[in-house]
Amino acid sequence: MSVASSSIFGTRLKEARLEAGLSQKRLGIEAGLDPFVASTRINRYELGVHKVDHTFASRLATVLKVPVAFLYAEDSDLAQLILIFGRLSKRKRADLLQNARSLEAGS
């Protein structure tokens, strides 16, 4: 993971954590980190100081109730679409995909 993608991950992680109303320590603990290091570790992930492996990123995403792809999305609009898509029912996802394909075909 490059510095740029690391800081994107950190930005998205912090955004999702704040939206979930969790402290860095609480997020870390709920994701399985030792309570003594949880706050520091999440802080370093958010700052891009430490890299997160995909397995742990998935655990963080589960706690935050966001698709893991959201944490890696470089474009803000795409990040929002990923969040919206992840929160939709299967039926609404199919509708959204059909509409998106129609838009793409019309361009």
DSSP file (Angstrom, degrees, kcal/mol; ACC not computed):
  #  RESIDUE AA STRUCTURE BP1 BP2  ACC     N-H-->O    O-->H-N    N-H-->O    O-->H-N    TCO  KAPPA ALPHA  PHI   PSI    X-CA   Y-CA   Z-CA
    1    1 A M              0   0    0      0, 0.0    50,-0.0     0, 0.0     2,-0.0   0.000 360.0 360.0 360.0 128.0    0.0    0.0    0.0
    2    2 A S     >  -     0   0    0      1,-0.1     4,-2.4     4,-0.0     5,-0.2  -0.235 360.0-103.8 -76.7 170.2    1.5    3.3   -1.0
    3    3 A V  H  > S+     0   0    0      2,-0.2     4,-2.4     1,-0.2     5,-0.2   0.908 122.4  51.5 -60.5 -41.9    1.5    6.4    1.2
    4    4 A A  H  > S+     0   0    0      1,-0.2     4,-1.9     2,-0.2    -1,-0.2   0.943 113.5  42.0 -62.6 -48.2   -1.3    7.9   -0.8
    5    5 A S  H  > S+     0   0    0      1,-0.2     4,-2.6     2,-0.2    -1,-0.2   0.837 112.2  56.5 -69.6 -30.1   -3.5    4.9   -0.5
    6    6 A S  H  X S+     0   0    0     -4,-2.4     4,-2.3     2,-0.2    -1,-0.2   0.913 108.9  45.3 -65.0 -42.8   -2.6    4.5    3.1
    7    7 A S  H  X S+     0   0    0     -4,-2.4     4,-2.4     2,-0.2    -2,-0.2   0.832 111.0  53.8 -71.9 -30.2   -3.8    8.0    3.9
    8    8 A I  H  X S+     0   0    0     -4,-1.9     4,-2.7     2,-0.2     5,-0.2   0.940 109.1  48.7 -64.4 -46.4   -6.9    7.4    1.9
    9    9 A F  H  X S+     0   0    0     -4,-2.6     4,-2.9     1,-0.2    -2,-0.2   0.936 112.5  48.8 -56.4 -47.2   -7.6    4.3    4.0
   10   10 A G  H  X S+     0   0    0     -4,-2.3     4,-2.5     2,-0.2    -1,-0.2   0.891 111.1  49.4 -61.2 -41.6   -7.0    6.4    7.1
   11   11 A T  H  X S+     0   0    0     -4,-2.4     4,-2.4     2,-0.2    -1,-0.2   0.933 114.3  44.4 -63.5 -46.8   -9.3    9.1    6.0
   12   12 A R  H  X S+     0   0    0     -4,-2.7     4,-2.6    59,-0.3     5,-0.2   0.891 112.4  53.0 -65.8 -39.3  -12.1    6.7    5.1
   13   13 A L  H  X S+     0   0    0     -4,-2.9     4,-2.5    -5,-0.2    -2,-0.2   0.937 111.7  44.8 -61.1 -47.1  -11.5    4.8    8.4
   14   14 A K  H  X S+     0   0    0     -4,-2.5     4,-2.8     2,-0.2     5,-0.3   0.916 112.1  52.6 -63.7 -43.3  -11.8    7.9   10.4
   15   15 A E  H  X S+     0   0    0     -4,-2.4     4,-2.1     1,-0.2    -2,-0.2   0.931 113.6  42.7 -57.2 -48.2  -14.9    9.1    8.5
   16   16 A A  H  X S+     0   0    0     -4,-2.6     4,-1.9     2,-0.2    -1,-0.2   0.879 113.4  52.7 -68.5 -37.9  -16.7    5.7    9.1
   17   17 A R  H  X>S+     0   0    0     -4,-2.5     5,-2.2    -5,-0.2     4,-0.6   0.925 111.2  45.6 -63.8 -45.1  -15.6    5.6   12.7
   18   18 A L  H ><5S+     0   0    0     -4,-2.8     3,-0.9     1,-0.2    -2,-0.2   0.903 111.5  52.2 -65.5 -40.8  -17.0    9.1   13.4
   19   19 A E  H 3<5S+     0   0    0     -4,-2.1    -1,-0.2    -5,-0.3    -2,-0.2   0.864 109.7  50.1 -62.1 -34.8  -20.2    8.3   11.6
   20   20 A A  H 3<5S-     0   0    0     -4,-1.9    -1,-0.3    -5,-0.1    -2,-0.2   0.592 111.9-124.6 -78.5 -10.8  -20.5    5.2   13.7
   21   21 A G  T <<5 +     0   0    0     -3,-0.9     2,-0.4    -4,-0.6    -3,-0.2   0.816  61.1 142.8  72.6  30.5  -20.0    7.3   16.9
   22   22 A L      < -     0   0    0     -5,-2.2    -1,-0.2    -6,-0.1     2,-0.1  -0.821  47.8-131.3-106.8 143.3  -17.0    5.1   18.0
   23   23 A S     >  -     0   0    0     -2,-0.4     4,-2.4     1,-0.1     5,-0.2  -0.419  33.0-108.0 -76.3 164.6  -13.8    6.2   19.8
   24   24 A Q  H  > S+     0   0    0      1,-0.2     4,-2.4     2,-0.2     5,-0.2   0.917 121.7  49.9 -59.5 -42.4  -10.6    4.9   18.4
   25   25 A K  H  > S+     0   0    0      2,-0.2     4,-2.6     1,-0.2     5,-0.2   0.935 110.5  48.2 -63.0 -47.3  -10.3    2.6   21.4
   26   26 A R  H  > S+     0   0    0      1,-0.2     4,-2.7     2,-0.2     5,-0.2   0.911 111.9  49.7 -62.6 -43.2  -13.8    1.2   21.1
   27   27 A L  H  X S+     0   0    0     -4,-2.4     4,-1.7     1,-0.2    -1,-0.2   0.944 112.1  48.4 -59.8 -47.7  -13.4    0.5   17.4
   28   28 A G  H  <>S+     0   0    0     -4,-2.4     5,-3.0    -5,-0.2     4,-0.3   0.915 113.0  47.0 -59.7 -44.7  -10.1   -1.3   18.1
   29   29 A I  H ><5S+     0   0    0     -4,-2.6     3,-1.5     1,-0.2    -1,-0.2   0.931 111.8  49.8 -63.8 -46.1  -11.5   -3.3   20.9
   30   30 A E  H 3<5S+     0   0    0     -4,-2.7    -1,-0.2     1,-0.3    -2,-0.2   0.773 109.1  53.6 -65.4 -25.0  -14.6   -4.3   18.9
   31   31 A A  T 3<5S-     0   0    0     -4,-1.7    -1,-0.3    -5,-0.2    -2,-0.2   0.477 129.2 -96.5 -87.8  -2.6  -12.3   -5.3   16.0
   32   32 A G  T < 5S+     0   0    0     -3,-1.5    -3,-0.2    -4,-0.3     2,-0.2   0.551  74.6 141.2 105.4   8.2  -10.3   -7.6   18.3
   33   33 A L      < -     0   0    0     -5,-3.0    -1,-0.3    -6,-0.2     5,-0.1  -0.499  62.4 -94.8 -81.1 154.0   -7.4   -5.5   19.4
   34   34 A D    >>  -     0   0    0     -2,-0.2     3,-1.7     1,-0.1     4,-1.6  -0.461  33.6-125.6 -61.8 133.7   -6.0   -5.6   22.9
   35   35 A P  T 34 S+     0   0    0      0, 0.0     4,-0.5     0, 0.0    -1,-0.1   0.774 107.2  61.5 -56.1 -27.3   -7.6   -2.8   24.9
   36   36 A F  T 34 S+     0   0    0      1,-0.2     4,-0.2     2,-0.1    -2,-0.0   0.736 118.8  24.9 -73.6 -21.6   -4.1   -1.5   25.9
   37   37 A V  T <> S+     0   0    0     -3,-1.7     4,-2.8     2,-0.1     5,-0.2   0.471  95.1  97.5-117.3  -5.6   -3.1   -0.8   22.3
   38   38 A A  H  X S+     0   0    0     -4,-1.6     4,-2.4     1,-0.2     5,-0.3   0.901  86.1  43.9 -56.1 -50.9   -6.5   -0.3   20.6
   39   39 A S  H  > S+     0   0    0     -4,-0.5     4,-2.3     1,-0.2    -1,-0.2   0.930 116.8  46.0 -63.1 -46.6   -6.5    3.5   20.6
   40   40 A T  H  > S+     0   0    0      2,-0.2     4,-2.3     1,-0.2    -1,-0.2   0.913 112.9  49.9 -63.1 -43.5   -2.9    3.9   19.5
   41   41 A R  H  X S+     0   0    0     -4,-2.8     4,-2.0     2,-0.2    -2,-0.2   0.938 112.7  45.5 -63.8 -47.1   -3.2    1.3   16.7
   42   42 A I  H  X S+     0   0    0     -4,-2.4     4,-2.7    -5,-0.2    -1,-0.2   0.905 111.6  54.0 -63.8 -40.1   -6.4    2.8   15.3
   43   43 A N  H  X S+     0   0    0     -4,-2.3     4,-2.0    -5,-0.3    -1,-0.2   0.912 109.3  47.9 -58.1 -43.0   -4.9    6.3   15.5
   44   44 A R  H  X>S+     0   0    0     -4,-2.3     5,-1.8     2,-0.2     6,-1.4   0.831 110.4  51.4 -70.9 -31.8   -1.8    5.1   13.5
   45   45 A Y  H ><5S+     0   0    0     -4,-2.0     3,-0.7     3,-0.2    -2,-0.2   0.930 110.8  48.9 -65.8 -44.6   -4.0    3.5   10.9
   46   46 A E  H 3<5S+     0   0    0     -4,-2.7    -2,-0.2     1,-0.2    -1,-0.2   0.857 112.8  47.3 -64.4 -34.9   -6.0    6.7   10.5
   47   47 A L  H 3<5S-     0   0    0     -4,-2.0    -1,-0.2    -5,-0.2    -2,-0.2   0.589 112.2-119.8 -81.6 -10.3   -2.7    8.7   10.2
   48   48 A G  T <<5S+     0   0    0     -3,-0.7    -3,-0.2    -4,-0.7   -41,-0.1   0.621  79.3 123.0  81.0  12.6   -1.3    6.3    7.7
   49   49 A V  S   <S+     0   0    0     -5,-1.8     2,-0.4    -6,-0.2    -4,-0.2   0.889  74.3  35.8 -72.8 -40.0    1.6    5.5    9.9
   50   50 A H  S    S-     0   0    0     -6,-1.4     2,-0.2    -9,-0.2    -2,-0.2  -0.893  83.1-127.2-115.4 146.1    0.8    1.7   10.0
   51   51 A K        -     0   0    0     -2,-0.4     2,-0.5    -3,-0.0    -6,-0.1  -0.597  17.4-139.1 -87.3 151.6   -0.6   -0.4    7.1
   52   52 A V        -     0   0    0     -2,-0.2     2,-0.1    -7,-0.1   -43,-0.0  -0.940  13.8-133.6-111.7 129.3   -3.7   -2.5    7.6
   53   53 A D     >  -     0   0    0     -2,-0.5     4,-2.5     1,-0.1     5,-0.2  -0.435  27.8-109.1 -77.5 161.6   -3.8   -6.0    6.1
   54   54 A H  H  > S+     0   0    0      1,-0.2     4,-2.2     2,-0.2     5,-0.2   0.847 115.6  56.8 -62.3 -36.4   -6.9   -7.0    4.3
   55   55 A T  H  > S+     0   0    0      1,-0.2     4,-1.5     2,-0.2    -1,-0.2   0.936 112.5  40.5 -61.3 -46.5   -8.1   -9.4    6.9
   56   56 A F  H  > S+     0   0    0      2,-0.2     4,-2.5     1,-0.2    -2,-0.2   0.866 111.1  57.3 -72.2 -34.4   -8.1   -6.8    9.7
   57   57 A A  H  X S+     0   0    0     -4,-2.5     4,-2.6     1,-0.2    -1,-0.2   0.892 105.8  52.2 -59.7 -38.4   -9.5   -4.1    7.3
   58   58 A S  H  X S+     0   0    0     -4,-2.2     4,-2.2     2,-0.2    -1,-0.2   0.884 108.3  50.1 -64.9 -38.8  -12.4   -6.5    6.8
   59   59 A R  H  X S+     0   0    0     -4,-1.5     4,-2.1     2,-0.2    -2,-0.2   0.910 111.2  48.8 -66.0 -41.4  -12.9   -6.8   10.6
   60   60 A L  H  X S+     0   0    0     -4,-2.5     4,-2.5     1,-0.2    -2,-0.2   0.927 110.7  50.8 -61.9 -44.9  -12.9   -3.0   10.9
   61   61 A A  H  X>S+     0   0    0     -4,-2.6     5,-2.2     1,-0.2     4,-1.0   0.887 108.6  52.4 -61.3 -39.7  -15.4   -2.7    8.1
   62   62 A T  H ><5S+     0   0    0     -4,-2.2     3,-0.6     2,-0.2    -1,-0.2   0.936 111.1  46.0 -62.3 -46.6  -17.7   -5.2    9.8
   63   63 A V  H 3<5S+     0   0    0     -4,-2.1    -2,-0.2     1,-0.2    -1,-0.2   0.901 116.9  45.0 -61.8 -40.7  -17.6   -3.3   13.1
   64   64 A L  H 3<5S-     0   0    0     -4,-2.5    -1,-0.2    -5,-0.2    -2,-0.2   0.559 107.5-128.1 -81.3  -8.5  -18.2    0.0   11.2
   65   65 A K  T <<5 +     0   0    0     -4,-1.0    -3,-0.2    -3,-0.6    -4,-0.1   0.916  67.5 122.1  58.8  46.3  -21.0   -1.6    9.0
   66   66 A V  S   <S-     0   0    0     -5,-2.2    -1,-0.2    -6,-0.1    -2,-0.1  -0.956  72.1 -98.8-130.1 151.4  -19.4   -0.4    5.8
   67   67 A P    >>  -     0   0    0      0, 0.0     3,-1.5     0, 0.0     4,-0.7  -0.478  32.4-125.2 -64.8 141.3  -18.2   -2.4    2.8
   68   68 A V  H >> S+     0   0    0      1,-0.3     3,-0.8     2,-0.2     4,-0.6   0.830 109.5  66.3 -59.2 -30.8  -14.5   -2.9    2.9
   69   69 A A  H >> S+     0   0    0      1,-0.2     3,-1.1     2,-0.2     4,-0.9   0.822  90.1  65.5 -60.0 -30.5  -14.2   -1.4   -0.5
   70   70 A F  H X4 S+     0   0    0     -3,-1.5     3,-0.8     1,-0.2    -1,-0.2   0.894  95.2  57.3 -57.2 -40.2  -15.3    1.9    1.0
   71   71 A L  H << S+     0   0    0     -3,-0.8   -59,-0.3    -4,-0.7    -1,-0.2   0.710 113.1  39.3 -66.5 -20.0  -12.1    2.1    3.0
   72   72 A Y  H << S+     0   0    0     -3,-1.1     2,-0.3    -4,-0.6    -1,-0.2   0.462  82.0 122.6-108.0  -4.1  -10.0    1.9   -0.1
   73   73 A A    <<  -     0   0    0     -4,-0.9     6,-0.1    -3,-0.8   -61,-0.1  -0.448  41.1-167.3 -68.4 120.8  -12.0    4.1   -2.5
   74   74 A E  S    S+     0   0    0     -2,-0.3     2,-0.4     4,-0.0    -1,-0.2   0.818  70.5  68.2 -76.9 -32.1   -9.8    7.0   -3.7
   75   75 A D  S  > S-     0   0    0      1,-0.1     4,-2.4     2,-0.0     5,-0.2  -0.769  74.2-145.1 -93.9 130.7  -12.7    9.0   -5.2
   76   76 A S  H  > S+     0   0    0     -2,-0.4     4,-2.2     1,-0.2     5,-0.1   0.878 100.2  51.2 -63.2 -39.6  -15.2   10.5   -2.7
   77   77 A D  H  > S+     0   0    0      2,-0.2     4,-2.3     1,-0.2    -1,-0.2   0.918 111.1  48.3 -64.1 -42.3  -18.2   10.1   -5.0
   78   78 A L  H  > S+     0   0    0      2,-0.2     4,-2.6     1,-0.2    -2,-0.2   0.905 108.6  54.6 -63.3 -40.8  -17.3    6.4   -5.5
   79   79 A A  H  X S+     0   0    0     -4,-2.4     4,-2.2     1,-0.2    -1,-0.2   0.914 109.0  48.0 -58.4 -43.3  -16.9    6.0   -1.8
   80   80 A Q  H  X S+     0   0    0     -4,-2.2     4,-2.6     1,-0.2    -1,-0.2   0.901 110.6  50.9 -66.2 -40.0  -20.4    7.3   -1.3
   81   81 A L  H  X S+     0   0    0     -4,-2.3     4,-3.0     2,-0.2     5,-0.2   0.892 108.7  52.1 -63.0 -39.1  -21.8    5.0   -4.0
   82   82 A I  H  X S+     0   0    0     -4,-2.6     4,-2.5     2,-0.2    -2,-0.2   0.920 110.7  48.0 -62.8 -43.6  -20.1    2.1   -2.3
   83   83 A L  H  X S+     0   0    0     -4,-2.2     4,-1.2     2,-0.2    -2,-0.2   0.944 114.0  45.9 -61.3 -48.3  -21.7    3.0    1.0
   84   84 A I  H >X S+     0   0    0     -4,-2.6     3,-0.7     1,-0.2     4,-0.7   0.940 113.8  48.6 -60.4 -48.4  -25.2    3.4   -0.5
   85   85 A F  H >< S+     0   0    0     -4,-3.0     3,-1.1     1,-0.2    -1,-0.2   0.904 108.8  54.0 -58.7 -43.3  -24.9    0.2   -2.5
   86   86 A G  H 3< S+     0   0    0     -4,-2.5    -1,-0.2     1,-0.2    -2,-0.2   0.741 108.4  49.7 -64.7 -23.8  -23.8   -1.7    0.6
   87   87 A R  H << S+     0   0    0     -4,-1.2    -1,-0.2    -3,-0.7    -2,-0.2   0.518  93.1  96.7 -93.6  -7.0  -26.8   -0.5    2.6
   88   88 A L  S << S-     0   0    0     -3,-1.1     2,-0.0    -4,-0.7    -3,-0.0  -0.461  78.1-109.8 -84.0 154.7  -29.4   -1.5   -0.1
   89   89 A S     >  -     0   0    0     -2,-0.1     4,-2.4     1,-0.1     5,-0.2  -0.311  37.8-102.5 -70.0 165.1  -31.4   -4.7   -0.2
   90   90 A K  H  > S+     0   0    0      1,-0.2     4,-2.2     2,-0.2     5,-0.2   0.896 123.3  51.6 -58.3 -40.5  -30.6   -7.2   -2.9
   91   91 A R  H  > S+     0   0    0      1,-0.2     4,-2.1     2,-0.2    -1,-0.2   0.932 111.1  45.8 -63.4 -46.0  -33.6   -6.1   -4.9
   92   92 A K  H  > S+     0   0    0      1,-0.2     4,-2.6     2,-0.2    -1,-0.2   0.843 109.6  55.7 -68.5 -31.8  -32.7   -2.4   -4.7
   93   93 A R  H  X S+     0   0    0     -4,-2.4     4,-2.7     2,-0.2    -1,-0.2   0.930 107.7  49.0 -62.0 -44.4  -29.1   -3.2   -5.6
   94   94 A A  H  X S+     0   0    0     -4,-2.2     4,-2.3     1,-0.2    -2,-0.2   0.904 111.8  49.2 -61.8 -41.4  -30.4   -5.0   -8.8
   95   95 A D  H  X S+     0   0    0     -4,-2.1     4,-2.6     2,-0.2    -1,-0.2   0.922 111.3  49.3 -62.8 -44.6  -32.5   -1.9   -9.6
   96   96 A L  H  X S+     0   0    0     -4,-2.6     4,-2.7     1,-0.2    -2,-0.2   0.914 111.3  49.0 -62.4 -43.6  -29.6    0.4   -9.1
   97   97 A L  H  X S+     0   0    0     -4,-2.7     4,-2.5     2,-0.2    -1,-0.2   0.902 110.7  50.8 -63.0 -40.7  -27.3   -1.7  -11.3
   98   98 A Q  H  X S+     0   0    0     -4,-2.3     4,-2.0     2,-0.2    -2,-0.2   0.930 112.2  47.0 -62.9 -44.3  -30.0   -1.8  -14.0
   99   99 A N  H  X S+     0   0    0     -4,-2.6     4,-2.4     2,-0.2    -2,-0.2   0.904 111.4  51.2 -63.6 -41.0  -30.3    2.0  -13.8
  100  100 A A  H  X S+     0   0    0     -4,-2.7     4,-2.5     1,-0.2    -1,-0.2   0.903 109.2  50.4 -63.8 -40.6  -26.6    2.5  -13.9
  101  101 A R  H  X S+     0   0    0     -4,-2.5     4,-2.4     2,-0.2    -1,-0.2   0.888 109.6  51.4 -64.2 -37.5  -26.3    0.2  -17.0
  102  102 A S  H  X S+     0   0    0     -4,-2.0     4,-1.6     2,-0.2    -2,-0.2   0.909 110.7  48.2 -63.9 -42.5  -29.0    2.3  -18.7
  103  103 A L  H  X S+     0   0    0     -4,-2.4     4,-0.5     1,-0.2    -2,-0.2   0.913 112.1  49.2 -63.0 -42.9  -27.1    5.5  -17.9
  104  104 A E  H >< S+     0   0    0     -4,-2.5     3,-1.1     1,-0.2    -2,-0.2   0.908 110.3  50.3 -63.9 -42.6  -23.9    4.0  -19.2
  105  105 A A  H 3< S+     0   0    0     -4,-2.4    -1,-0.2     1,-0.2    -2,-0.2   0.816 109.1  53.2 -66.4 -30.2  -25.6    2.8  -22.5
  106  106 A G  H 3<        0   0    0     -4,-1.6    -1,-0.2     1,-0.2    -2,-0.2   0.542 360.0 360.0 -83.0  -6.4  -27.1    6.3  -23.0
  107  107 A S    <<        0   0    0     -3,-1.1    -1,-0.2    -4,-0.5    -2,-0.1   0.485 360.0 360.0 -90.0 360.0  -23.8    8.1  -22.7
